[in-house]
């Protein structure tokens, strides 16, 4: 682990693992990282999400179309399904709200049968109010082959320690 500056300007060490992600805002450091467990996307997930969201794109509604690089004949998962699942894979006990989704990039299609996991790193920390800070994380969603399927920056409203 490398030393980084915390929001208070004192030296802190970047950390890894679930315990880091459960800390209050003022105990976080730029460079803190977390790697999630996996979640296998099923065809039923894709169909239900598409129905719920009104997703009528040819990618999710037509198995085999636009899913180069995936197993032939499988429906592609909508990007928002993959994003929603990735948010669920990361501990968020201290997150009050998702404030901003920035620079979402789809690199490899996610299909039914793919198992995704998330690699997160804190990129920026900004004090916001007395009760909350803003945490920007760089997220990389990978599939079972460790191929990068999606990258995104998420800004979350993060609770500070309660007095």
Long-range contacts (C-beta under 8 A, 24 or more apart in sequence): 1-31, 2-31, 4-29, 4-30, 4-31, 5-29, 5-30, 6-125, 7-125, 7-126, 7-127, 7-133, 18-91, 21-90, 21-91, 21-92, 21-120, 22-91, 22-93, 22-94, 23-94, 24-94, 24-158, 24-159, 24-160, 24-161, 24-162, 25-94, 25-125, 25-127, 25-132, 25-133, 25-135, 25-158, 25-159, 25-160, 25-161, 26-133, 26-160, 26-161, 27-161, 28-122, 28-125, 28-133, 28-135, 28-158, 29-122, 29-125, 30-122, 30-123, 30-124, 30-125, 31-121, 31-122, 32-121, 32-122, 33-119, 33-120, 33-121, 33-122, 34-90, 34-91, 34-118, 34-119, 34-120, 35-117, 35-118, 35-119, 35-120, 36-86, 36-89, 36-90, 36-117, 36-118, 36-119, 36-120, 37-89, 37-117, 38-89, 38-115, 38-116, 38-117, 38-144, 39-85, 39-88, 39-89, 39-115, 39-116, 39-117, 40-113, 40-114, 40-115, 41-77, 41-81, 41-82, 41-85, 41-110, 41-111, 41-112, 41-113, 41-114, 41-115, 41-116, 42-112, 42-113, 43-74, 43-75, 43-112, 43-113, 45-77, 45-81, 45-85, 45-112, 46-75, 46-76, 46-77, 46-78, 46-81, 46-112, 47-75, 49-77, 49-78, 49-80, 49-81, 49-84, 50-78, 53-78, 53-80, 55-80, 59-109, 66-109, 67-109, 67-111, 68-109, 69-108, 69-109, 70-109, 70-110, 70-111, 70-114, 71-111, 71-113, 74-111, 74-112, 74-113, 75-111, 75-112, 76-109, 76-110, 76-111, 77-109, 77-110, 77-111, 77-112, 77-114, 79-104, 79-106, 79-150, 81-110, 82-110, 82-116, 82-141, 82-149, 82-150, 83-141, 83-150, 83-152, 85-116, 86-116, 86-118, 86-139, 86-141, 86-150, 87-154, 89-116, 89-117, 89-118, 90-118, 90-120, 90-139, 92-156, 94-158, 94-159, 95-156, 95-157, 95-158, 95-159, 96-132, 96-156, 96-157, 96-158, 96-159, 97-156, 97-157, 98-154, 98-155, 98-156, 98-157, 99-134, 99-155, 99-156, 99-157, 100-153, 100-154, 100-155, 101-152, 101-153, 101-154, 101-155, 102-152, 102-153, 102-154, 102-155, 103-151, 103-152, 103-153, 104-150, 104-151, 104-152, 105-150, 105-151, 105-152, 106-149, 106-150, 107-147, 107-148, 107-149, 107-150, 107-151, 108-143, 108-147, 108-148, 108-149, 108-150, 109-149, 110-141, 110-143, 110-149, 110-150, 114-143, 114-144, 114-149, 115-143, 115-144, 116-141, 116-142, 116-143, 116-149, 117-141, 117-142, 118-142, 123-153, 128-157, 130-160, 131-159, 131-160, 132-157, 132-158, 132-159, 132-160, 133-157, 133-158, 133-160, 134-158
